[in-house]
Amino acid sequence: MVSITGDMSPLHPDRNLALELVRATEAAAIRAVPFIGRGMKEAADGAAVDAMRAFLTTVNFDGTIVIGEGEKDDAPMLFNGERVGNGRGPQCDIAVDPIDGTSLTAAGRNNALSVIAVSDRGSMLDASAVFYMDKLVTGPAGVGVVDIRLPIGENIRRLAKALGKPVDEVVVSVLNRPRHERLIAEIREAGAGTRLMSDGDVAGGINAARHNARTDMCVGIGGSPEGIVTACAIKALGGHIQGLLWPRDDEEKQKGIDAGLQLDGHVYEADDLVKGSNTIFVATGVTDGQLVDGVRREGDHVYTESIVLRGASGTLRRITSEHLTSKWL
């Protein structure tokens, strides 16, 4: 396998790997379908995990999961340190979330995704000791303009100027959580609009960074694994991402310190979250959303929509697939 850097050693994720990984996110999304709207988020997640793991074993790469899912809420896991792939391809760090938005899936709401992000071995920050991260994400206009250390109102004004639009046309995505009540009030006091998300801040961050998206900025405290995954996508979109780890208590703070993470106001820039631009992000819609359509079943066929983002080439590709229902459900 030829790497994207042109040498012959199987050290780097390449374009062929990106397309192989789509099979794993498609499988996870399809397997979650029977649980959409059924109020069974653990069952949905378990089905997606099993499907993703099964397909990852067939992929031509030597992957180590750096950011797994499930530890936060005792859900089924693709665990940190798990080796995936057939071992005969590029050596990669992996971040997975078989369903980003299990609550969305259980409720039958929009914006649930199945997600995998990949980068070169040793390039992905292992932030698993601290489960939450305060994030700021924008598109390319925010690079060198906004900063997570500034008040949200100042960042809104700066971004509005860079975008060439009035402040009252700026839209900011934020998770609808009690911890964000003051943040939401400050966004509105600055004159901007809000788009409140019930879950799924990976999609929220990517939508804020996309060209001609409906939102301009995504802010607030969400999962630290989701922050790493989002950073892989932002590399392909040329956008801006910063993060501050947010330990919930002194015990978690000490775990972060013991793991070598930097706390107490340290800002993780994009290259701290994922080094370099040799990243791949793939996502398949579980339920409909702004980023991709969800899984759709029509008689003998199941339809999926996925996106593939490659940092090395700065491309976003959409993949629509038709599957025989008899093979899946």
N, C-alpha and C positions, 0 to 999 in steps of 0.2 A: 504494500500500500504506500503510495507516495504522499508525503505530508503536504500541507498547504504552504509550507515554507520552501518546498522544492527539493529537500533532501530525501534520501531513500530510507531513512530509519523510521520505524513505526512509533514515533514519540509524540505526535501531535494529532489532535482531532481534525478530521478533514470533512469535505463536503459529502462524501459517501456515508460517513458516520451519521451526519445530520439526518439523512433520509432514513437510515435504519432505525434511529431512535424514535421517529414518528410512529413506527409500528407499535412501540411500547406504550406511548401515550394514547394512541388510538385504542389499543386493547384495554387499557385501564378505564378510559372513558366509556367504552361500550359495556364493559362488565358492570359499571355503576348504574346503567340504565334501569334495571328492575327496581332500584331503590330510590329513584328520583321521586320526591314528593311523598315518600312513605314514612318520614320521620325516623329513619333508621340510619343515622350518620355513621355509626361504627360498622354496620354491615356493608354500607356502600364503600367505606374506606377499605375494609378488609378485602372485598372483591377486587377493588382497583389495585391494591397492593399485590395480591396474588397474581393478577394478570400482568402487571408491569414487571414483577420479578421473573415470571416465566419467559417473557419476551426478551428481557435484558440478558438472560443467559445465552441467547442465540446470537447476540450482537458481536461483531468482529472488533472487540477492543478489550483492553485490560483496565477495568474501571474500579476505583475505590470510592465508596460513598462517604463523602465528607460532611454533607448536610443531608441527614435522613429526616424522616417524618414520623410523628407518632409519640415521641417522648413527652411532648408538651401536655398531652391529655390522655396518656395511656392507651392510645389507639394502636392498631396493628402497625408494624414498622417494616420499612426497609432501613435497617439500623446503620448507624455511623460505623465505619470500618468494614462493612460488608463488601466483599469482592463480587463484582458483576461483570458480565461479558464472558467471551470464550477464551480470553487471555492471549489472543493471537493478533492483536492490533495495537493502536496507539494507547499509550499509558495516560489515563485521564483521572481528574477529580470529577466527582459526580454530585450534583444536588438534585434531590427528587422530592416531588410532592404529588403522589398519585391522584389526590383530589385537593386542590387549593380551593377550599370552600365546601367542606363537608356539610356544614349547617345549611348552606345554600342548596346543596343537592337534596338533603333530607326534606327541606321545605319546598322544593321545586322552584326555587328562585333563580334569577339570572346570575351569570358571571362565574360559575364554577368551571374550573379548568383541571386538566391533567398535565403536569409539567415535569420536564427534565432539563437541567442545565449542565453543561460540560465545559471543562477547561483543561489546560495542560496539567500534568501531575505536579502537585505542590504549589499550585497558583491560587487556590481557593481558600479563603479564610474559614477556619473552623470556629464558628461562633456558637457552637451548640451548648456551651456551658451557661450561656445567658440567653434565655428564650425570646426576649423582646428587644426591639431596636426602634429608635425614633428616626424616621427617614424623611428626606426631602428629595423629590424627584421632579425634574422638568425635562423639556425637550432641549435641543441644541441652543436655543436662545438664552437659556439660563446658565450656560457654561461661563464661569468667570464673572457672573452677574449676581446670582443669589448665593446665600451662605446660611447654613442651618443655625449658625450662632447668632444671626440677626433676628430681630422681632419679625413675626410673620407679616405684619403690615408693611414693613420696609421691603421685605422680599417681594411682596405682591406689587408694590409700586415700581421696584426695579425691573421685575419681569414684564410688567405692563409696558414700560418704556422700551425695553428691548424688543418686545413684540410689536410695538407701534400701535397699541390699542389702548383705549381708556380703561381705567381700573375697574369700572363697573361692568366690563365685558370679560374680565378674568374669572375663570371658574376653577375652584380648588377642590380636589377629591380628598376626603378624610373618612376614616372608619367611624361609624356612628357608635361611639362608646362613651360611658360616663367620664372616663379620663380625658376626653377631648372636648368637654363642654366649654371650657374657657377658650381653647384654641378655635373652636367653631365660632364663638362669639367675636373673637378678635378678627377672624377672616371677614366676617360680615361688617364689623365696625370699620374695617379698612375700605369697604365699598365693593368687595368682590363677592361673587356668588359661591355657594358650596354645592358639591355633589356628595351626599352622604352614602357611604357604602356599608352594608350590613356585614359583609365579609369580603374576602378576595382581594387583598391589597396588591398581589402580583399584577393582576389585570389593571388595577387602578394606576399603578406606577407606570406600566407600559403604555397605557392609553394617554397618560400625561406627557409622555415623551414622543409619541408618534406625530408625524407630520399631519396637519389638518385634523387633529383629534378634537373631541368636544370639551376636553378639559386641558388646562394649562399647567397644573401643578398638582402633585400628590404629597401630602404631608401627614405626620402623626406616627403614633406608636403601633407597630404591628409585629409580626414574627421576625426574628432575626434570620431564620432560614429563608423566609420569603425575600428578605433584603439581599441575600447573596444571589438567589435565583434572579431577582429583578436586575441586579447589577450586570449579570451575564447578558441579559437582553438589552440593557441600556448601552452596552459597548457597541452593539450593532446599530443602534439608532442615533448614536452621536450625542446622546443626552447627558444630563447631569444627575448624579446621585451622591448623597452623603448620608452617613448614618452615625448615630450615637447609641451605644449599647445601653439598655435600660433594665438593670437588675431589679427584681421585684422586692427583694429584701436583702438583709445583710448576709444571709447564708448563700444566696445566689451570687451576690457580689464577690464573696470570698472564692466561690467556685470559679468565677470568671478570672480573678486575679491568679489563682492557682494554675489556670489553663493558659496563662500568658496574655490574656486579653487586656486591652487598655480601656480603662473606665474613667470616671470622674471628668467628664467633659471632652474626652478625646474624640475627635472627628475622624471617622473612617471615610476616606475618599474612595472614588471608584476603583482605583488601582490598589487600594488596601483591601477592598472586598474581594476583588478578582484581579490578579496581576495580568497585564498584557491585554491584547485584543483577540487572542486566539480562543474565542468562546463560541459556544453553540447553545441556543435556547430553542426548545421545541415545546409546543403546547397544543392540546386538542380540547375543543370545547366539550364540556359535559352537559351544561345547560346553555341556552342562548345568552349572548353578551355582546358588548360593543366590540370586543377584540375578535371573537370568532363565534360562529353559530354552534349550538349544542348538537348532540347526537339526535338524529331523526330516524324513526323507524317507519317504513312504508311497505307493508306487506312482506314480500320475500327479501327486502333489502334494508340495510342500515346505512345511513349516510353520516360521514364525519367531516368536520373542517378543522384544519390544523394550520399553525404558522411555524415557520422555521426562520430564526434570526441568526446570522453568522457575523461575529465581530470582525473577522479578518477581511471580509468583503463588504461589510456594511449593507447587507441585503436582508430584506424581509420577503419571504415567499409564502404563498398560501397554497395549501394542498387540500383538495376535496377528494374524498374516497368513497367508493361504493362497496359494501360488503354484503355477502349472502347472510341473511338472518339465521339460516340453519347451521351456520358455522359458529355462531356466537351465542344466540339467545334461545 
